[in-house]
């Protein structure tokens, strides 16, 4: 959000990049922005019942391999983000990795997305996690109808004019895989 000065009060008046002069929603013009390598990592989780956790751990979910399906759902979602979120740019993705693993009674999901372009891939990473979480619910709903999708958040981003962003360390389990390629347990 940029700020302009209100002549009467000399106070900053907000202007929003996604609104035109009439206050209508618009897609941001990124044509003048420089191309840079951009990456984003997001995470989320789904709390499941003990019965469903046991079935996931033993690969006995009636609909099939839950974790594999969840990973594929996340990858597909990242590729289709601009179709789902109205003002997102259609970004040519160069890499999408979605990890899903069971940790006690939670299906943990992490997505890493990268491109070289004029706009970031935060929404693609977040969308990958959100849809992957919905796939957990779809795959497990015959066993557990009370699943809860947990917080979904951006962990880090690099590239662009605003510079890097990273969530400070908050005591996340050291069992969780790194954002770059490490296989979960």
Backbone bond lengths (Angstrom), bond angles and torsions (degrees), N, CA, C in turn:
res aa  C-N    CA-C-N  psi(-1)  N-CA   C-N-CA  omega(-1)  CA-C   N-CA-C  phi
1 X - - - 1.436 - - 1.524 108.21 -
2 X 1.319 116.83 128.78 1.456 121.83 176.25 1.518 108.14 -93.59
3 X 1.317 116.39 158.33 1.459 120.58 177.78 1.534 108.92 -121.77
4 X 1.323 114.79 136.79 1.457 121.16 173.17 1.525 106.99 -114.29
5 X 1.310 117.40 169.97 1.471 121.12 179.69 1.522 109.71 -96.95
6 X 1.333 115.49 133.94 1.457 122.42 173.73 1.532 105.59 -84.15
7 X 1.339 117.70 117.29 1.460 122.01 -174.36 1.525 112.57 -58.38
8 X 1.329 118.46 -37.67 1.464 121.59 -176.69 1.522 112.26 -69.07
9 X 1.318 118.51 -42.72 1.459 120.44 -174.52 1.524 112.69 -107.43
10 X 1.313 117.40 -8.77 1.459 122.59 -175.93 1.533 111.90 60.11
11 X 1.314 116.87 13.99 1.469 121.48 177.43 1.520 108.70 -91.52
12 X 1.335 116.77 149.66 1.467 118.06 177.99 1.526 110.92 -63.94
13 X 1.304 115.38 136.73 1.464 121.56 176.81 1.516 107.06 -112.55
14 X 1.334 118.14 125.56 1.464 118.91 -176.29 1.526 112.41 -70.62
15 X 1.322 115.38 142.70 1.460 121.99 168.11 1.520 105.87 -122.36
16 X 1.300 116.13 144.57 1.449 120.87 -174.58 1.522 110.08 -111.95
17 X 1.310 115.86 131.49 1.457 120.98 -176.27 1.526 112.95 -66.24
18 X 1.314 118.76 -21.31 1.459 121.91 -178.21 1.533 113.15 -99.11
19 X 1.335 117.59 14.32 1.462 121.51 177.12 1.526 109.54 -124.55
20 X 1.331 115.80 140.38 1.462 119.19 175.50 1.530 109.08 -86.44
21 X 1.327 117.14 -175.49 1.466 121.78 -176.80 1.530 112.45 -61.70
22 X 1.320 117.95 -24.00 1.467 121.83 179.16 1.528 112.06 -91.67
23 X 1.331 117.03 2.79 1.460 120.51 179.64 1.517 113.97 82.44
24 X 1.309 116.64 14.24 1.464 121.58 179.51 1.526 110.17 -90.82
25 X 1.323 116.19 147.75 1.468 120.61 178.44 1.524 110.22 -64.25
26 X 1.338 114.85 140.63 1.461 120.73 177.72 1.522 108.73 -147.12
27 X 1.313 115.75 159.30 1.458 120.65 173.77 1.527 107.76 -80.76
28 X 1.313 116.80 137.19 1.462 121.79 179.64 1.524 109.74 -66.96
29 X 1.318 116.31 137.93 1.462 121.96 176.54 1.523 108.42 -83.40
30 X 1.321 117.16 112.02 1.466 121.48 -179.30 1.533 111.77 -104.47
31 X 1.322 117.03 10.00 1.467 120.05 -173.60 1.525 113.17 -60.56
32 X 1.312 119.31 -29.41 1.463 121.10 -178.80 1.532 112.82 -90.47
33 X 1.321 117.44 -6.06 1.465 120.02 -178.13 1.524 110.52 -75.09
34 X 1.322 116.35 147.49 1.475 118.92 178.24 1.534 110.95 -75.18
35 X 1.309 114.97 150.96 1.464 121.28 175.20 1.524 107.63 -76.76
36 X 1.318 116.60 135.81 1.469 120.23 175.17 1.521 109.12 -149.18
37 X 1.318 114.73 159.65 1.466 119.93 174.58 1.521 107.11 -70.10
38 X 1.312 116.49 131.34 1.456 121.69 -176.42 1.522 109.39 -131.95
39 X 1.304 114.97 140.50 1.465 121.14 -178.92 1.516 108.34 -145.72
40 X 1.329 116.76 145.95 1.460 121.76 175.87 1.521 108.87 -142.80
41 X 1.325 114.94 146.02 1.461 121.92 177.76 1.523 107.22 -129.13
42 X 1.329 115.97 132.62 1.464 121.74 178.16 1.519 109.02 -131.59
43 X 1.319 115.54 159.62 1.461 119.61 178.08 1.516 110.32 -143.61
44 X 1.330 114.56 161.86 1.456 122.26 175.67 1.515 108.53 -167.33
45 X 1.317 115.49 179.95 1.462 119.03 -179.89 1.517 110.27 -153.96
46 X 1.323 114.42 164.55 1.460 121.85 175.38 1.522 106.99 -130.56
47 X 1.320 116.39 121.79 1.470 121.22 175.81 1.515 108.33 -80.26
48 X 1.332 115.43 131.52 1.461 120.80 -176.92 1.525 109.60 -127.30
49 X 1.316 115.61 163.83 1.469 121.05 177.99 1.531 109.98 -70.87
50 X 1.312 114.73 163.22 1.471 120.05 176.84 1.528 110.44 -60.87
51 X 1.330 116.60 -38.53 1.469 120.30 -179.76 1.524 111.18 -63.36
52 X 1.337 116.75 -44.83 1.464 119.27 179.74 1.530 110.36 -69.05
53 X 1.321 117.80 -39.99 1.469 120.06 178.18 1.522 110.45 -58.45
54 X 1.316 117.03 -42.10 1.471 120.73 179.57 1.524 110.70 -64.86
55 X 1.334 116.67 -39.59 1.473 119.94 179.50 1.529 110.98 -68.40
56 X 1.324 117.43 -37.54 1.470 120.20 176.98 1.524 109.21 -64.83
57 X 1.328 116.43 -46.66 1.470 121.31 -178.13 1.518 112.11 -60.58
58 X 1.319 117.12 -34.72 1.469 120.60 -178.68 1.531 112.20 -98.48
59 X 1.330 117.28 9.27 1.466 123.54 179.38 1.529 111.89 53.19
60 X 1.338 115.17 48.80 1.470 120.51 179.94 1.533 112.58 -120.95
61 X 1.334 118.46 22.78 1.463 121.18 177.37 1.530 107.26 -68.37
62 X 1.344 118.29 127.75 1.469 120.77 -175.21 1.533 115.39 -53.79
63 X 1.322 118.42 -32.60 1.463 120.50 -178.43 1.527 112.78 -80.83
64 X 1.327 118.33 -7.54 1.458 120.34 178.47 1.515 112.21 121.63
65 X 1.312 115.64 -160.77 1.463 122.92 -176.20 1.528 109.41 -71.00
66 X 1.324 116.20 99.04 1.455 121.97 -175.13 1.524 111.28 -61.13
67 X 1.316 118.41 -49.16 1.462 120.46 -175.28 1.523 112.42 -64.90
68 X 1.319 117.56 -38.82 1.471 120.39 177.37 1.523 110.76 -65.39
69 X 1.321 116.95 -42.76 1.465 121.04 179.48 1.518 110.79 -64.01
70 X 1.320 116.20 -40.76 1.464 121.56 179.38 1.536 110.39 -61.85
71 X 1.307 117.27 -43.86 1.470 120.61 178.44 1.530 110.78 -60.81
72 X 1.323 116.81 -45.54 1.470 120.22 179.88 1.527 111.66 -64.83
73 X 1.325 117.16 -39.80 1.468 120.82 178.32 1.527 110.32 -60.88
74 X 1.325 116.68 -42.21 1.458 120.34 178.93 1.515 112.85 -64.11
75 X 1.323 116.93 -42.91 1.465 120.95 178.52 1.524 110.11 -62.24
76 X 1.321 116.66 -46.79 1.467 120.56 179.55 1.523 110.97 -61.37
77 X 1.326 117.28 -40.84 1.463 121.07 -179.52 1.524 111.42 -63.88
78 X 1.335 117.34 -42.79 1.471 119.92 178.81 1.521 110.40 -57.38
79 X 1.334 116.66 -41.33 1.465 121.61 -178.26 1.524 112.29 -68.70
80 X 1.341 118.15 -19.34 1.464 120.89 -175.34 1.525 113.28 -114.18
81 X 1.311 117.28 15.78 1.463 121.11 -175.28 1.521 112.77 -55.09
82 X 1.314 117.98 -44.13 1.472 119.98 -177.07 1.530 112.30 -65.51
83 X 1.325 117.83 -19.73 1.466 120.86 175.69 1.530 111.34 -80.45
84 X 1.328 116.46 -21.72 1.458 121.11 -175.32 1.523 113.47 -97.65
85 X 1.323 117.25 -32.97 1.460 122.22 -176.99 1.526 107.31 -112.62
86 X 1.325 117.72 113.20 1.463 121.95 -166.50 1.524 117.18 -53.82
87 X 1.315 120.23 -38.18 1.465 120.37 -174.05 1.522 114.01 -101.31
88 X 1.322 116.98 9.45 1.465 120.34 177.59 1.523 110.37 -77.43
89 X 1.322 114.59 142.86 1.462 119.62 174.77 1.521 109.53 -75.48
90 X 1.325 115.47 152.14 1.453 121.28 173.63 1.524 106.71 -80.39
91 X 1.321 117.28 107.14 1.457 122.59 -173.85 1.526 109.54 -103.02
92 X 1.306 115.35 134.28 1.461 120.57 175.49 1.529 107.85 -80.37
93 X 1.316 116.37 106.93 1.453 120.90 -176.13 1.526 110.24 -82.47
94 X 1.319 115.15 137.18 1.458 121.19 178.76 1.521 111.62 -101.84
95 X 1.315 116.67 -20.84 1.464 120.39 179.94 1.519 109.33 -157.64
96 X 1.316 115.55 134.54 1.466 122.12 171.50 1.519 106.41 -137.56
97 X 1.325 115.79 126.31 1.457 120.52 173.95 1.521 107.60 -129.51
98 X 1.318 115.60 127.41 1.466 120.75 176.71 1.516 107.26 -120.92
99 X 1.305 115.35 127.31 1.459 121.68 176.87 1.522 108.08 -112.34
100 X 1.319 115.63 142.00 1.466 121.45 176.52 1.522 106.98 -140.29
101 X 1.318 115.70 133.13 1.456 120.04 -179.83 1.518 109.01 -151.12
102 X 1.318 114.17 157.50 1.454 121.46 179.61 1.518 109.07 -95.56
103 X 1.308 116.40 129.29 1.461 122.63 176.92 1.535 106.23 -130.81
104 X 1.326 115.33 100.85 1.472 122.37 -174.85 1.516 109.30 59.06
105 X 1.327 118.46 -110.68 1.463 121.06 -179.07 1.527 111.50 -112.99
106 X 1.323 115.46 34.03 1.460 120.81 176.97 1.515 109.92 -131.96
107 X 1.317 114.98 135.11 1.453 119.83 167.71 1.521 104.89 -92.00
108 X 1.322 116.49 114.83 1.461 123.16 -178.41 1.520 108.75 -95.80
109 X 1.322 115.54 140.46 1.462 121.18 -176.15 1.525 108.23 -132.35
110 X 1.318 115.88 134.71 1.465 120.99 174.23 1.521 108.09 -136.50
111 X 1.325 115.99 134.92 1.461 121.58 178.93 1.521 109.31 -124.23
112 X 1.313 115.72 136.25 1.455 123.21 175.72 1.530 107.08 -123.29
113 X 1.322 116.04 127.72 1.465 121.38 -176.10 1.527 108.50 -130.18
114 X 1.335 116.95 139.67 1.464 120.46 -179.63 1.521 111.02 -139.52
115 X 1.332 113.78 150.64 1.453 121.94 174.99 1.517 108.77 -156.81
116 X 1.303 116.27 170.39 1.451 122.77 167.54 1.519 104.88 -120.05
117 X 1.322 116.27 113.44 1.451 118.29 -174.82 1.505 113.14 -170.06
118 X 1.334 115.11 -164.66 1.463 122.14 -175.76 1.518 113.48 -100.03
119 X 1.305 117.43 -4.57 1.459 120.45 178.86 1.520 108.95 -142.73
120 X 1.319 115.66 155.27 1.459 121.24 -172.56 1.514 114.24 -77.67
121 X 1.321 114.30 175.50 1.461 121.24 -176.78 1.542 111.80 -120.62
122 X 1.333 116.40 25.07 1.460 119.67 178.54 1.528 111.58 -60.86
123 X 1.317 116.67 -44.46 1.467 119.80 -177.89 1.528 110.96 -65.92
124 X 1.319 117.50 -33.56 1.456 120.58 177.95 1.524 110.55 -65.93
125 X 1.331 117.28 -42.52 1.467 120.50 178.64 1.523 110.88 -65.98
126 X 1.325 116.84 -44.02 1.473 120.51 179.53 1.528 111.54 -66.08
127 X 1.321 116.90 -39.83 1.466 120.68 178.41 1.522 110.68 -65.32
128 X 1.322 116.76 -39.89 1.465 120.26 177.43 1.522 110.52 -57.75
129 X 1.322 117.08 -45.69 1.468 120.80 -179.29 1.525 110.68 -67.02
130 X 1.326 117.50 -43.48 1.466 120.95 -177.65 1.527 111.63 -62.40
131 X 1.317 116.66 -46.12 1.468 119.60 -179.01 1.526 110.77 -71.92
132 X 1.316 117.59 -35.73 1.467 120.02 175.07 1.530 110.09 -60.36
133 X 1.335 117.00 -40.78 1.468 120.69 177.45 1.534 110.82 -63.55
134 X 1.307 117.01 -40.10 1.468 119.92 176.76 1.524 111.00 -64.50
135 X 1.328 117.11 -33.98 1.466 120.33 177.06 1.529 111.17 -65.90
136 X 1.346 117.52 -34.99 1.466 120.12 174.50 1.526 108.96 -58.61
137 X 1.326 116.12 -47.62 1.469 120.74 -179.39 1.521 110.16 -61.02
138 X 1.318 117.20 -45.41 1.463 119.98 -179.60 1.526 111.43 -62.67
139 X 1.309 116.88 -43.24 1.469 120.54 -177.62 1.533 112.23 -69.63
140 X 1.335 116.95 -31.84 1.457 119.66 -173.36 1.510 116.72 -106.51
141 X 1.326 117.77 0.98 1.469 119.77 -172.16 1.523 114.41 -64.68
142 X 1.320 118.89 -22.27 1.468 119.26 178.26 1.534 111.05 -73.80
143 X 1.315 117.12 -17.39 1.466 121.67 179.97 1.522 111.13 -103.39
144 X 1.326 116.78 -36.95 1.462 122.06 -174.74 1.524 109.20 -139.28
145 X 1.318 115.98 106.60 1.461 119.35 179.66 1.528 112.13 -91.29
146 X 1.323 118.29 0.96 1.467 121.97 -176.79 1.525 112.72 -110.99
147 X 1.327 118.08 22.90 1.466 120.56 179.20 1.530 110.07 -61.13
148 X 1.322 115.29 151.02 1.458 120.82 179.23 1.521 108.56 -127.33
149 X 1.318 115.37 124.32 1.454 120.07 174.82 1.517 106.77 -79.30
150 X 1.330 115.13 124.44 1.461 120.85 -175.46 1.513 112.72 -84.59
151 X 1.296 116.36 -171.61 1.461 118.59 -179.79 1.527 110.90 -59.53
152 X 1.305 114.76 139.76 1.462 122.14 173.72 1.511 105.12 -116.39
153 X 1.335 115.98 129.60 1.462 117.72 -176.29 1.516 111.53 -148.31
154 X 1.320 113.72 156.67 1.453 121.62 173.36 1.522 107.45 -79.82
155 X 1.321 117.16 127.57 1.460 121.58 177.88 1.522 112.19 -91.39
156 X 1.326 115.64 -41.52 1.459 119.04 -178.20 1.505 110.60 -160.72
157 X 1.329 114.53 158.19 1.461 121.83 173.06 1.509 108.31 -149.43
158 X 1.315 115.25 149.94 1.460 121.12 175.35 1.520 108.09 -135.66
159 X 1.326 114.90 157.83 1.454 121.38 179.20 1.513 111.42 92.67
160 X 1.310 115.87 162.75 1.451 121.07 177.68 1.514 113.21 90.29
161 X 1.327 115.48 175.83 1.461 121.79 -174.41 1.521 113.26 -77.33
162 X 1.322 118.76 -22.15 1.465 120.95 -179.06 1.522 112.65 -85.27
163 X 1.311 117.00 -5.29 1.454 120.74 177.17 1.509 113.03 78.18
164 X 1.328 116.01 -176.49 1.461 120.05 -175.20 1.528 112.70 -71.66
165 X 1.312 114.04 154.50 1.467 122.95 176.45 1.511 106.98 -136.09
166 X 1.307 116.33 136.01 1.462 120.21 176.61 1.517 109.06 -148.31
167 X 1.339 115.34 134.69 1.457 120.27 174.86 1.527 107.45 -67.14
168 X 1.323 117.78 132.48 1.466 118.62 176.72 1.523 110.96 -63.06
169 X 1.299 116.11 153.60 1.459 120.90 178.33 1.524 109.42 -56.06
170 X 1.337 115.28 129.62 1.462 118.84 -177.23 1.520 112.01 -128.73
171 X 1.297 116.98 26.65 1.454 119.14 176.49 1.508 114.40 80.14
172 X 1.329 118.39 20.67 1.458 119.97 176.80 1.523 108.98 -59.43
173 X 1.297 115.69 148.92 1.457 121.84 -178.49 1.524 111.44 -54.92
174 X 1.317 116.70 135.00 1.459 120.28 177.03 1.527 111.20 -71.86
175 X 1.341 117.52 -9.06 1.461 121.21 176.57 1.518 111.70 -73.13
176 X 1.312 117.06 -18.60 1.455 119.50 -176.11 1.517 109.95 -71.07
177 X 1.334 116.94 140.10 1.458 119.39 -178.62 1.524 111.13 -68.69
178 X 1.300 115.85 156.11 1.457 120.10 175.19 1.518 107.94 -69.61
179 X 1.316 116.13 165.49 1.461 120.69 -178.92 1.521 111.19 -70.74
180 X 1.309 118.55 -19.35 1.451 120.74 -176.97 1.519 112.89 -107.81
181 X 1.292 117.13 89.18 1.440 123.03 163.59 1.512 120.56 71.83
182 X 1.292 120.45 -8.67 1.461 120.19 -179.74 1.518 109.06 -68.97
183 X 1.294 117.13 133.19 1.458 120.34 -178.38 1.517 111.03 -76.58
184 X 1.359 117.11 135.29 1.452 119.57 176.60 1.514 111.15 -69.98
185 X 1.320 116.28 162.39 1.464 121.37 178.82 1.507 110.66 -69.91
